[in-house]
Amino acid sequence: MSELNHGTNVLEKEKRLPSGHNDGGNKKRWGLIATGLIGGSLVALYAVATPFVTPALRKVCLPFVPATSAQIENVFKVLQQRTGTLVDIGSGDGRIVIAAAKQGFRAVGFELNPWLVWYSRYRAWREGVNHNTAFYISDLWKVSFSQYTNVVIFGVPQMMAQLEEKLQGDLPSSAKVVACRFPFPTWVADETAGEGIDTVWVYNAESFKWLQTEKEQGRTTES
């Protein structure tokens, strides 16, 4: 009888062993899956976040802050009599470029963040103006703006002096610059529209180029 009981106990242990072994294997498998999911999520998060974070690590940061409807209205109020090409420097989600295309401009946006550029292209296609718009992934300091007669910029104080110098050299005398949120430090605005954060400052290239020439001539006379 004891031998029978012993045999029965052995069989029961043998039956239980595979079950325990499988539980361990399942836990290991689920652990690997969880690790893979977490790792994949972190990679995806890094891929999405990097284009937003990278500009902030640059010397001059141009953050993405969507234009308000009042700002857009003010921009095109001061550009009512204008035609031709328009460039939005730091075009974000493309709303200024798309609005410009609807107003009849051939509109272009330069933006460092690829996700925003792809989204802008999609929005332009969805709103039926993709034939009259273009969006480029580019650093604004590496672009020549010489071909544009209308310029829109939502800048930050740290960059306005440097951008002023660049546009002074790049733009033709027929160009008009619209600065939103912050004015240029030394240029004198020919016109303003709106108030508070929705204020826009308008600068005619003919005016600021003339002032620059006067300054240079004054320095020459003094020397």
Secondary structure as UniProt FT lines:
FT   HELIX           2..53
FT   HELIX           54..57
FT   HELIX           69..78
FT   TURN            79..81
FT   STRAND          85..89
FT   TURN            92..93
FT   HELIX           95..102
FT   TURN            103..104
FT   STRAND          106..111
FT   HELIX           114..126
FT   TURN            127..128
FT   HELIX           130..132
FT   STRAND          133..137
FT   HELIX           140..142
FT   TURN            146..147
FT   STRAND          150..154
FT   HELIX           157..170
FT   TURN            173..174
FT   STRAND          176..180
FT   STRAND          191..193
FT   HELIX           196..198
FT   STRAND          200..204
FT   HELIX           205..222
//
